[in-house]
Amino acid sequence: MTPAAQVFSASQILQEILNGKNANYLLQKWGKENRFAGSKDRRAIRDFVYDGLRIKRSALSRIKAPHSGRNWALGVLMEANEDLEKYFNDEAYGSPRLTPTEKLAIQEAAKCNKPPDVEFNLPAFLWPIWKADLGEEAVPVAKRLCKRAPAFLRVNIGRTTVEKVQKILCEEGIHTHKHPSVITALKVTNGQNKIKSCIAYRDGLVEIQDASSQASVTDLPVDSSLKILDYCCGSGGKSLALHSWTTAKIFAYDAFPERTNDLRARAERAKAKILNISKPINDRFDVIFCDVPCSGSGSWRRDPDGKWKLTANSWQNLLNTQIQILNEAKELLTPDGTLVYATCSVLSTENYKQLETFCDAYSEFEIKKARQFFPSDLGDGFFYGFLKKSKKFS
């Protein structure tokens, strides 16, 4: 496929996204219906669609006309300072040339000042919160979230070493660098598309997991006497990381059991013994890891669709859910136990401020440690904090 044909196909998918359909579903559907397209074509179209999602609002503001997949694609190319005639040139399987009306609409749009939420690609309701929570970092972080994210692997150090995995990966054309501060993490520099078919992944020696997320696990003690509960386990990413890092007994729970469907297969691949439990939970745990539902703002580079699904109502519901989960988890803690609160968010309203709210309500708890990561070349935006009971209450 020519670049023009790739952009035309991407514009059709973007139109379907505007119609309310899921991006990943549409890309999979396109691949099945267009088997003539090679892997490079599918990857180029996917990259274009996700680039478009990351900068949806600024891209659509580039042409003063009703929103459409064609106009969205035009905006993506303009944001990248591409020559539009290279992609809109009447070639076979490509897009028609720009009309005089479209050219005028582009000129008219350029005269308009964009509000900051449009310019920096955030939901309109969120911008005041974003600015208040992030301060001087508000604009730099918003801009970084409009770029592609690097890929990271977590090495299953319970079974192998980082160096051995690097060698195995390299033999299959997957090149990596050690992370400078997270000892279980490898940054993939080449061969990312080969990961899920490589030997190291199939044999459970590596998992795809962001480095910032891994850091929250490696900050926990390696103690075989502990009982650790992954309270919002989902498909088990944290459960597997905890099992790899520590020799403690790992338990997994999720309020929505259907979310855990992949956990068994992933645990078997990693040769990890994880006990999936359900309510009523009568046991008590030394560490309860609460990776709570959140805005996902720290990982919007990877899931830009999630950015545009966030509303003022769903945001408030998330804040309420986060506190509710901490309230539930504290009842399952041993007297000297630790609550770990984690989000893939950059917003202090759902991070440190939530810990303060919880501690104000339950004075026996205090914040022992908290770390906020912003998206960078070393990982996604992520937050975690350790809560412990004060000694006088233990």
Contacts in CASP RR format, 6 or more apart in sequence:
PFRMAT RR
TARGET T0000
AUTHOR 0000-0000-0000
METHOD contacts of the structure
MODEL  1
MTPAAQVFSASQILQEILNGKNANYLLQKWGKENRFAGSKDRRAIRDFVY
DGLRIKRSALSRIKAPHSGRNWALGVLMEANEDLEKYFNDEAYGSPRLTP
TEKLAIQEAAKCNKPPDVEFNLPAFLWPIWKADLGEEAVPVAKRLCKRAP
AFLRVNIGRTTVEKVQKILCEEGIHTHKHPSVITALKVTNGQNKIKSCIA
YRDGLVEIQDASSQASVTDLPVDSSLKILDYCCGSGGKSLALHSWTTAKI
FAYDAFPERTNDLRARAERAKAKILNISKPINDRFDVIFCDVPCSGSGSW
RRDPDGKWKLTANSWQNLLNTQIQILNEAKELLTPDGTLVYATCSVLSTE
NYKQLETFCDAYSEFEIKKARQFFPSDLGDGFFYGFLKKSKKFS
1 9 0 8 1.000
1 37 0 8 1.000
1 38 0 8 1.000
1 41 0 8 1.000
1 44 0 8 1.000
1 93 0 8 1.000
2 91 0 8 1.000
2 93 0 8 1.000
2 94 0 8 1.000
3 44 0 8 1.000
3 86 0 8 1.000
3 87 0 8 1.000
4 86 0 8 1.000
4 87 0 8 1.000
4 88 0 8 1.000
4 89 0 8 1.000
4 91 0 8 1.000
4 93 0 8 1.000
4 94 0 8 1.000
4 95 0 8 1.000
5 91 0 8 1.000
5 92 0 8 1.000
5 93 0 8 1.000
5 94 0 8 1.000
6 41 0 8 1.000
6 44 0 8 1.000
6 45 0 8 1.000
6 48 0 8 1.000
7 48 0 8 1.000
7 73 0 8 1.000
7 77 0 8 1.000
7 87 0 8 1.000
7 94 0 8 1.000
7 95 0 8 1.000
8 87 0 8 1.000
8 93 0 8 1.000
8 94 0 8 1.000
8 95 0 8 1.000
9 30 0 8 1.000
9 34 0 8 1.000
9 45 0 8 1.000
10 45 0 8 1.000
10 48 0 8 1.000
10 49 0 8 1.000
10 73 0 8 1.000
11 69 0 8 1.000
11 70 0 8 1.000
11 72 0 8 1.000
11 73 0 8 1.000
11 95 0 8 1.000
12 69 0 8 1.000
13 23 0 8 1.000
13 26 0 8 1.000
13 27 0 8 1.000
13 30 0 8 1.000
13 45 0 8 1.000
13 49 0 8 1.000
14 49 0 8 1.000
14 52 0 8 1.000
14 69 0 8 1.000
14 72 0 8 1.000
14 73 0 8 1.000
15 68 0 8 1.000
15 69 0 8 1.000
15 70 0 8 1.000
15 72 0 8 1.000
16 26 0 8 1.000
17 23 0 8 1.000
17 26 0 8 1.000
17 49 0 8 1.000
17 53 0 8 1.000
17 305 0 8 1.000
18 67 0 8 1.000
18 68 0 8 1.000
18 69 0 8 1.000
18 72 0 8 1.000
22 305 0 8 1.000
23 49 0 8 1.000
23 50 0 8 1.000
23 53 0 8 1.000
23 305 0 8 1.000
24 305 0 8 1.000
26 49 0 8 1.000
27 42 0 8 1.000
27 45 0 8 1.000
27 46 0 8 1.000
27 49 0 8 1.000
30 42 0 8 1.000
30 45 0 8 1.000
31 37 0 8 1.000
31 42 0 8 1.000
37 45 0 8 1.000
39 193 0 8 1.000
43 193 0 8 1.000
47 148 0 8 1.000
48 73 0 8 1.000
48 76 0 8 1.000
50 148 0 8 1.000
50 304 0 8 1.000
51 76 0 8 1.000
51 80 0 8 1.000
51 148 0 8 1.000
52 59 0 8 1.000
52 72 0 8 1.000
52 76 0 8 1.000
52 304 0 8 1.000
53 304 0 8 1.000
53 305 0 8 1.000
53 307 0 8 1.000
53 308 0 8 1.000
54 121 0 8 1.000
54 145 0 8 1.000
54 146 0 8 1.000
54 147 0 8 1.000
54 148 0 8 1.000
54 300 0 8 1.000
54 301 0 8 1.000
54 304 0 8 1.000
55 76 0 8 1.000
55 79 0 8 1.000
55 121 0 8 1.000
55 146 0 8 1.000
56 72 0 8 1.000
56 121 0 8 1.000
56 304 0 8 1.000
56 307 0 8 1.000
56 308 0 8 1.000
57 117 0 8 1.000
57 118 0 8 1.000
57 121 0 8 1.000
57 122 0 8 1.000
58 79 0 8 1.000
58 114 0 8 1.000
58 118 0 8 1.000
58 119 0 8 1.000
58 120 0 8 1.000
58 121 0 8 1.000
58 146 0 8 1.000
59 72 0 8 1.000
59 75 0 8 1.000
59 76 0 8 1.000
59 78 0 8 1.000
59 79 0 8 1.000
60 67 0 8 1.000
60 71 0 8 1.000
60 72 0 8 1.000
60 75 0 8 1.000
61 109 0 8 1.000
61 112 0 8 1.000
61 114 0 8 1.000
61 118 0 8 1.000
62 71 0 8 1.000
62 74 0 8 1.000
62 75 0 8 1.000
62 78 0 8 1.000
62 79 0 8 1.000
62 106 0 8 1.000
62 109 0 8 1.000
62 110 0 8 1.000
63 71 0 8 1.000
63 74 0 8 1.000
63 75 0 8 1.000
63 102 0 8 1.000
63 105 0 8 1.000
63 106 0 8 1.000
63 109 0 8 1.000
64 105 0 8 1.000
64 106 0 8 1.000
64 108 0 8 1.000
64 109 0 8 1.000
64 112 0 8 1.000
65 71 0 8 1.000
65 102 0 8 1.000
65 105 0 8 1.000
70 95 0 8 1.000
73 87 0 8 1.000
73 95 0 8 1.000
74 84 0 8 1.000
74 88 0 8 1.000
74 98 0 8 1.000
74 102 0 8 1.000
74 106 0 8 1.000
77 84 0 8 1.000
77 87 0 8 1.000
78 84 0 8 1.000
78 106 0 8 1.000
84 98 0 8 1.000
85 97 0 8 1.000
85 98 0 8 1.000
87 94 0 8 1.000
87 95 0 8 1.000
88 95 0 8 1.000
88 96 0 8 1.000
88 97 0 8 1.000
88 98 0 8 1.000
89 95 0 8 1.000
89 97 0 8 1.000
90 96 0 8 1.000
90 97 0 8 1.000
98 106 0 8 1.000
115 124 0 8 1.000
115 127 0 8 1.000
116 122 0 8 1.000
116 127 0 8 1.000
116 131 0 8 1.000
116 139 0 8 1.000
117 123 0 8 1.000
117 124 0 8 1.000
117 126 0 8 1.000
117 127 0 8 1.000
120 127 0 8 1.000
120 138 0 8 1.000
120 139 0 8 1.000
120 142 0 8 1.000
120 143 0 8 1.000
120 146 0 8 1.000
121 142 0 8 1.000
121 145 0 8 1.000
121 146 0 8 1.000
121 307 0 8 1.000
122 130 0 8 1.000
122 142 0 8 1.000
122 307 0 8 1.000
123 307 0 8 1.000
123 308 0 8 1.000
123 310 0 8 1.000
123 311 0 8 1.000
125 311 0 8 1.000
125 312 0 8 1.000
125 315 0 8 1.000
126 310 0 8 1.000
126 315 0 8 1.000
129 347 0 8 1.000
129 349 0 8 1.000
130 138 0 8 1.000
130 142 0 8 1.000
130 347 0 8 1.000
131 138 0 8 1.000
133 346 0 8 1.000
133 347 0 8 1.000
133 348 0 8 1.000
133 349 0 8 1.000
134 141 0 8 1.000
134 346 0 8 1.000
134 347 0 8 1.000
134 348 0 8 1.000
137 346 0 8 1.000
137 374 0 8 1.000
141 346 0 8 1.000
141 374 0 8 1.000
141 375 0 8 1.000
144 301 0 8 1.000
144 374 0 8 1.000
144 375 0 8 1.000
144 376 0 8 1.000
145 297 0 8 1.000
145 298 0 8 1.000
145 300 0 8 1.000
145 301 0 8 1.000
145 304 0 8 1.000
145 307 0 8 1.000
145 375 0 8 1.000
146 301 0 8 1.000
147 301 0 8 1.000
148 301 0 8 1.000
149 210 0 8 1.000
149 299 0 8 1.000
149 301 0 8 1.000
149 302 0 8 1.000
149 375 0 8 1.000
149 379 0 8 1.000
149 380 0 8 1.000
150 187 0 8 1.000
150 188 0 8 1.000
150 377 0 8 1.000
150 379 0 8 1.000
151 187 0 8 1.000
151 188 0 8 1.000
151 192 0 8 1.000
151 195 0 8 1.000
151 208 0 8 1.000
152 179 0 8 1.000
152 185 0 8 1.000
152 186 0 8 1.000
152 187 0 8 1.000
152 188 0 8 1.000
152 208 0 8 1.000
152 209 0 8 1.000
152 210 0 8 1.000
152 211 0 8 1.000
152 214 0 8 1.000
152 379 0 8 1.000
153 165 0 8 1.000
153 169 0 8 1.000
153 176 0 8 1.000
153 185 0 8 1.000
153 186 0 8 1.000
153 188 0 8 1.000
153 195 0 8 1.000
153 206 0 8 1.000
153 207 0 8 1.000
153 208 0 8 1.000
153 209 0 8 1.000
154 184 0 8 1.000
154 185 0 8 1.000
154 186 0 8 1.000
154 206 0 8 1.000
154 207 0 8 1.000
154 208 0 8 1.000
154 209 0 8 1.000
154 214 0 8 1.000
154 241 0 8 1.000
154 244 0 8 1.000
155 161 0 8 1.000
155 162 0 8 1.000
155 165 0 8 1.000
155 184 0 8 1.000
155 185 0 8 1.000
155 186 0 8 1.000
155 205 0 8 1.000
155 206 0 8 1.000
155 244 0 8 1.000
156 204 0 8 1.000
156 205 0 8 1.000
156 206 0 8 1.000
156 207 0 8 1.000
156 240 0 8 1.000
156 244 0 8 1.000
156 270 0 8 1.000
157 183 0 8 1.000
157 184 0 8 1.000
157 244 0 8 1.000
157 245 0 8 1.000
158 244 0 8 1.000
158 245 0 8 1.000
159 204 0 8 1.000
159 205 0 8 1.000
159 244 0 8 1.000
159 270 0 8 1.000
159 271 0 8 1.000
160 205 0 8 1.000
162 178 0 8 1.000
162 183 0 8 1.000
162 184 0 8 1.000
162 186 0 8 1.000
165 186 0 8 1.000
165 200 0 8 1.000
165 205 0 8 1.000
165 206 0 8 1.000
166 176 0 8 1.000
166 178 0 8 1.000
166 186 0 8 1.000
168 198 0 8 1.000
168 199 0 8 1.000
168 200 0 8 1.000
168 205 0 8 1.000
169 175 0 8 1.000
169 176 0 8 1.000
169 186 0 8 1.000
169 198 0 8 1.000
169 200 0 8 1.000
169 206 0 8 1.000
170 176 0 8 1.000
172 194 0 8 1.000
172 198 0 8 1.000
172 199 0 8 1.000
172 200 0 8 1.000
173 190 0 8 1.000
173 191 0 8 1.000
173 194 0 8 1.000
174 188 0 8 1.000
174 190 0 8 1.000
174 191 0 8 1.000
174 192 0 8 1.000
174 194 0 8 1.000
174 195 0 8 1.000
174 198 0 8 1.000
175 188 0 8 1.000
175 189 0 8 1.000
175 190 0 8 1.000
175 191 0 8 1.000
176 186 0 8 1.000
176 187 0 8 1.000
176 188 0 8 1.000
176 189 0 8 1.000
177 186 0 8 1.000
177 187 0 8 1.000
177 189 0 8 1.000
178 185 0 8 1.000
178 186 0 8 1.000
178 187 0 8 1.000
179 185 0 8 1.000
179 186 0 8 1.000
179 187 0 8 1.000
179 211 0 8 1.000
179 378 0 8 1.000
180 378 0 8 1.000
181 215 0 8 1.000
181 378 0 8 1.000
182 211 0 8 1.000
182 212 0 8 1.000
182 214 0 8 1.000
182 215 0 8 1.000
182 218 0 8 1.000
183 218 0 8 1.000
184 214 0 8 1.000
184 217 0 8 1.000
184 218 0 8 1.000
184 241 0 8 1.000
184 244 0 8 1.000
184 245 0 8 1.000
185 209 0 8 1.000
185 211 0 8 1.000
185 214 0 8 1.000
185 215 0 8 1.000
186 206 0 8 1.000
187 211 0 8 1.000
187 377 0 8 1.000
187 378 0 8 1.000
188 195 0 8 1.000
195 201 0 8 1.000
195 206 0 8 1.000
195 208 0 8 1.000
196 208 0 8 1.000
199 205 0 8 1.000
200 206 0 8 1.000
201 207 0 8 1.000
201 208 0 8 1.000
202 269 0 8 1.000
203 269 0 8 1.000
204 269 0 8 1.000
204 270 0 8 1.000
204 271 0 8 1.000
207 237 0 8 1.000
207 240 0 8 1.000
207 241 0 8 1.000
207 266 0 8 1.000
207 270 0 8 1.000
209 237 0 8 1.000
209 241 0 8 1.000
210 299 0 8 1.000
210 302 0 8 1.000
210 344 0 8 1.000
210 379 0 8 1.000
210 380 0 8 1.000
210 382 0 8 1.000
211 378 0 8 1.000
211 379 0 8 1.000
211 380 0 8 1.000
212 373 0 8 1.000
212 378 0 8 1.000
212 379 0 8 1.000
212 380 0 8 1.000
212 381 0 8 1.000
212 382 0 8 1.000
213 238 0 8 1.000
213 241 0 8 1.000
213 342 0 8 1.000
213 344 0 8 1.000
213 380 0 8 1.000
213 382 0 8 1.000
214 241 0 8 1.000
215 371 0 8 1.000
215 373 0 8 1.000
215 382 0 8 1.000
215 384 0 8 1.000
216 340 0 8 1.000
216 342 0 8 1.000
216 371 0 8 1.000
216 382 0 8 1.000
216 384 0 8 1.000
217 238 0 8 1.000
217 241 0 8 1.000
217 242 0 8 1.000
217 245 0 8 1.000
218 245 0 8 1.000
219 369 0 8 1.000
219 371 0 8 1.000
219 384 0 8 1.000
219 386 0 8 1.000
220 228 0 8 1.000
220 242 0 8 1.000
220 245 0 8 1.000
220 246 0 8 1.000
220 287 0 8 1.000
220 340 0 8 1.000
221 246 0 8 1.000
222 245 0 8 1.000
222 246 0 8 1.000
222 247 0 8 1.000
223 246 0 8 1.000
223 247 0 8 1.000
223 248 0 8 1.000
224 246 0 8 1.000
224 247 0 8 1.000
224 248 0 8 1.000
225 248 0 8 1.000
225 286 0 8 1.000
226 246 0 8 1.000
226 248 0 8 1.000
226 249 0 8 1.000
226 286 0 8 1.000
226 287 0 8 1.000
227 248 0 8 1.000
227 249 0 8 1.000
227 251 0 8 1.000
227 283 0 8 1.000
227 284 0 8 1.000
227 285 0 8 1.000
227 286 0 8 1.000
227 287 0 8 1.000
228 242 0 8 1.000
228 246 0 8 1.000
228 248 0 8 1.000
228 249 0 8 1.000
228 250 0 8 1.000
228 251 0 8 1.000
228 285 0 8 1.000
228 286 0 8 1.000
228 287 0 8 1.000
228 288 0 8 1.000
228 289 0 8 1.000
229 251 0 8 1.000
229 252 0 8 1.000
229 253 0 8 1.000
229 277 0 8 1.000
229 285 0 8 1.000
229 287 0 8 1.000
229 288 0 8 1.000
229 289 0 8 1.000
229 329 0 8 1.000
229 332 0 8 1.000
230 236 0 8 1.000
230 238 0 8 1.000
230 239 0 8 1.000
230 242 0 8 1.000
230 250 0 8 1.000
230 251 0 8 1.000
230 252 0 8 1.000
230 253 0 8 1.000
230 289 0 8 1.000
230 291 0 8 1.000
231 253 0 8 1.000
231 288 0 8 1.000
231 289 0 8 1.000
231 290 0 8 1.000
231 291 0 8 1.000
231 325 0 8 1.000
231 328 0 8 1.000
231 329 0 8 1.000
231 332 0 8 1.000
232 253 0 8 1.000
232 254 0 8 1.000
232 255 0 8 1.000
232 290 0 8 1.000
232 291 0 8 1.000
232 292 0 8 1.000
232 293 0 8 1.000
232 325 0 8 1.000
233 239 0 8 1.000
233 252 0 8 1.000
233 253 0 8 1.000
233 254 0 8 1.000
233 259 0 8 1.000
233 260 0 8 1.000
233 263 0 8 1.000
233 276 0 8 1.000
234 252 0 8 1.000
234 254 0 8 1.000
234 256 0 8 1.000
234 259 0 8 1.000
234 260 0 8 1.000
234 263 0 8 1.000
235 259 0 8 1.000
235 260 0 8 1.000
235 261 0 8 1.000
235 262 0 8 1.000
235 263 0 8 1.000
235 266 0 8 1.000
236 252 0 8 1.000
236 260 0 8 1.000
236 262 0 8 1.000
236 263 0 8 1.000
236 266 0 8 1.000
236 267 0 8 1.000
236 274 0 8 1.000
237 266 0 8 1.000
238 289 0 8 1.000
238 291 0 8 1.000
238 342 0 8 1.000
239 250 0 8 1.000
239 252 0 8 1.000
239 263 0 8 1.000
239 267 0 8 1.000
239 272 0 8 1.000
239 274 0 8 1.000
240 266 0 8 1.000
240 267 0 8 1.000
240 270 0 8 1.000
240 272 0 8 1.000
240 274 0 8 1.000
242 248 0 8 1.000
242 250 0 8 1.000
242 289 0 8 1.000
243 250 0 8 1.000
243 267 0 8 1.000
243 270 0 8 1.000
243 272 0 8 1.000
243 273 0 8 1.000
243 274 0 8 1.000
244 270 0 8 1.000
244 272 0 8 1.000
248 286 0 8 1.000
248 287 0 8 1.000
249 275 0 8 1.000
250 272 0 8 1.000
250 273 0 8 1.000
250 274 0 8 1.000
250 275 0 8 1.000
251 274 0 8 1.000
251 275 0 8 1.000
251 276 0 8 1.000
251 277 0 8 1.000
251 283 0 8 1.000
251 285 0 8 1.000
252 260 0 8 1.000
252 263 0 8 1.000
252 274 0 8 1.000
252 275 0 8 1.000
252 276 0 8 1.000
252 277 0 8 1.000
253 276 0 8 1.000
253 277 0 8 1.000
253 278 0 8 1.000
253 279 0 8 1.000
253 281 0 8 1.000
254 260 0 8 1.000
257 278 0 8 1.000
260 276 0 8 1.000
263 274 0 8 1.000
263 276 0 8 1.000
264 276 0 8 1.000
266 272 0 8 1.000
267 273 0 8 1.000
267 274 0 8 1.000
277 283 0 8 1.000
281 332 0 8 1.000
283 332 0 8 1.000
284 332 0 8 1.000
284 333 0 8 1.000
284 334 0 8 1.000
285 332 0 8 1.000
285 333 0 8 1.000
285 334 0 8 1.000
285 337 0 8 1.000
286 334 0 8 1.000
286 336 0 8 1.000
286 337 0 8 1.000
286 338 0 8 1.000
287 337 0 8 1.000
287 338 0 8 1.000
287 340 0 8 1.000
288 329 0 8 1.000
288 332 0 8 1.000
288 333 0 8 1.000
288 337 0 8 1.000
288 338 0 8 1.000
288 339 0 8 1.000
288 340 0 8 1.000
289 340 0 8 1.000
289 342 0 8 1.000
290 325 0 8 1.000
290 326 0 8 1.000
290 329 0 8 1.000
290 339 0 8 1.000
290 340 0 8 1.000
290 341 0 8 1.000
290 342 0 8 1.000
291 342 0 8 1.000
291 343 0 8 1.000
292 321 0 8 1.000
292 322 0 8 1.000
292 325 0 8 1.000
292 326 0 8 1.000
292 341 0 8 1.000
292 342 0 8 1.000
292 343 0 8 1.000
293 318 0 8 1.000
293 321 0 8 1.000
293 322 0 8 1.000
294 318 0 8 1.000
294 322 0 8 1.000
294 343 0 8 1.000
294 344 0 8 1.000
294 345 0 8 1.000
294 350 0 8 1.000
295 310 0 8 1.000
295 315 0 8 1.000
295 318 0 8 1.000
295 343 0 8 1.000
295 345 0 8 1.000
295 347 0 8 1.000
295 350 0 8 1.000
296 303 0 8 1.000
296 306 0 8 1.000
296 343 0 8 1.000
296 344 0 8 1.000
296 345 0 8 1.000
297 307 0 8 1.000
297 344 0 8 1.000
297 345 0 8 1.000
297 346 0 8 1.000
297 347 0 8 1.000
297 381 0 8 1.000
298 344 0 8 1.000
298 345 0 8 1.000
298 346 0 8 1.000
298 374 0 8 1.000
298 375 0 8 1.000
298 380 0 8 1.000
298 381 0 8 1.000
298 382 0 8 1.000
299 344 0 8 1.000
299 375 0 8 1.000
299 380 0 8 1.000
299 381 0 8 1.000
300 306 0 8 1.000
300 307 0 8 1.000
301 375 0 8 1.000
301 380 0 8 1.000
302 380 0 8 1.000
318 350 0 8 1.000
319 349 0 8 1.000
319 350 0 8 1.000
319 354 0 8 1.000
322 341 0 8 1.000
322 343 0 8 1.000
322 350 0 8 1.000
322 354 0 8 1.000
323 354 0 8 1.000
323 357 0 8 1.000
323 358 0 8 1.000
326 339 0 8 1.000
326 341 0 8 1.000
326 354 0 8 1.000
326 358 0 8 1.000
326 387 0 8 1.000
327 358 0 8 1.000
329 339 0 8 1.000
330 339 0 8 1.000
330 362 0 8 1.000
330 365 0 8 1.000
333 339 0 8 1.000
333 389 0 8 1.000
335 389 0 8 1.000
335 394 0 8 1.000
336 388 0 8 1.000
336 389 0 8 1.000
336 394 0 8 1.000
337 388 0 8 1.000
337 389 0 8 1.000
338 368 0 8 1.000
338 386 0 8 1.000
338 387 0 8 1.000
338 388 0 8 1.000
339 365 0 8 1.000
339 386 0 8 1.000
339 387 0 8 1.000
339 388 0 8 1.000
340 384 0 8 1.000
340 385 0 8 1.000
340 386 0 8 1.000
340 387 0 8 1.000
341 354 0 8 1.000
341 355 0 8 1.000
341 358 0 8 1.000
341 384 0 8 1.000
341 385 0 8 1.000
341 387 0 8 1.000
342 382 0 8 1.000
342 383 0 8 1.000
342 384 0 8 1.000
342 385 0 8 1.000
343 350 0 8 1.000
343 351 0 8 1.000
343 382 0 8 1.000
343 383 0 8 1.000
343 384 0 8 1.000
344 380 0 8 1.000
344 381 0 8 1.000
344 382 0 8 1.000
345 351 0 8 1.000
345 381 0 8 1.000
345 382 0 8 1.000
345 383 0 8 1.000
346 372 0 8 1.000
346 374 0 8 1.000
346 375 0 8 1.000
346 381 0 8 1.000
346 383 0 8 1.000
348 372 0 8 1.000
351 370 0 8 1.000
351 372 0 8 1.000
351 383 0 8 1.000
352 367 0 8 1.000
352 370 0 8 1.000
352 372 0 8 1.000
352 383 0 8 1.000
355 367 0 8 1.000
355 370 0 8 1.000
355 385 0 8 1.000
355 387 0 8 1.000
356 367 0 8 1.000
358 365 0 8 1.000
358 387 0 8 1.000
359 365 0 8 1.000
359 366 0 8 1.000
359 367 0 8 1.000
359 387 0 8 1.000
364 389 0 8 1.000
364 390 0 8 1.000
364 393 0 8 1.000
365 387 0 8 1.000
365 388 0 8 1.000
365 389 0 8 1.000
365 390 0 8 1.000
366 387 0 8 1.000
366 388 0 8 1.000
366 389 0 8 1.000
366 390 0 8 1.000
367 385 0 8 1.000
367 386 0 8 1.000
367 387 0 8 1.000
368 385 0 8 1.000
368 386 0 8 1.000
368 387 0 8 1.000
368 388 0 8 1.000
369 385 0 8 1.000
369 386 0 8 1.000
370 383 0 8 1.000
370 384 0 8 1.000
370 385 0 8 1.000
370 386 0 8 1.000
371 383 0 8 1.000
371 384 0 8 1.000
371 385 0 8 1.000
372 381 0 8 1.000
372 382 0 8 1.000
372 383 0 8 1.000
373 379 0 8 1.000
373 380 0 8 1.000
373 381 0 8 1.000
373 382 0 8 1.000
373 383 0 8 1.000
374 381 0 8 1.000
375 381 0 8 1.000
END
